[in-house]
Structures are given as C-alpha cells and as structure tokens.
C-alpha cells in the first residue's frame, strides 16, 4: 500500500509548515492599517442624567 509510505508526505508536511512559520508571518506582521487609531484624551466625558418621567 503506497499510501503508508511516509517519505514524500512527511517532506511535504515539513516544507508546508516551514512556509507557514517562516514566510507568511513577516508578511502578515508588515501589514499596516490605513487609518491608525489616534489616542483619545484621558479626561472622562461628562454625562448628564436623563429627565424622563417614569409614569
């Protein structure tokens, strides 16, 4: 049964994981977003209570 011969499939597995772990992560980490988030001010926003009649 040639399906049980691990020689070609183990090499394919190793090379595919090499690609996943060596080539792809730098490409993903080099991605930048076009709209970088800007830091907001640290002062707390003033909230007003609602004046709704509850009847």
DAVENRA-V215326 format. One record per residue. N is the residue number from 1. SS is DSSP state (h for helix, s for strand, l for the rest). OMEGA is omega in whole degrees, -180 to 180 (none if undefined). D_FIRST is the distance of its C-alpha to the first C-alpha in whole Angstrom. Layout:
n,ss,omega,d_first
N,SS,OMEGA,D_FIRST
N,SS,OMEGA,D_FIRST
This chain:
n,ss,omega,d_first
1,l,-176,0
2,h,180,4
3,h,-177,6
4,h,178,6
5,l,-174,8
6,h,-173,11
7,h,-178,13
8,h,-174,14
9,h,177,14
10,h,177,16
11,h,177,19
12,h,178,19
13,h,-178,20
14,h,-179,22
15,h,178,24
16,h,177,24
17,h,175,26
18,h,178,28
19,h,-179,29
20,h,-174,30
21,h,-175,32
22,h,-172,34
23,h,-171,34
24,h,-177,35
25,h,177,37
26,h,178,40
27,h,180,40
28,h,-178,40
29,h,178,43
30,l,180,45
31,l,177,45
32,l,178,49
33,l,-180,51
34,l,-179,53
35,l,178,56
36,l,180,56
37,l,178,57
38,l,179,61
39,l,180,62
40,l,179,65
41,l,-176,68
42,l,-180,68
43,l,-175,71
44,l,179,70
45,l,-179,71
46,l,179,74
47,l,178,73
48,l,177,76
49,l,178,76
50,l,179,76
51,l,-178,80
52,l,173,79
53,l,-176,81
54,l,176,79
55,l,none,81
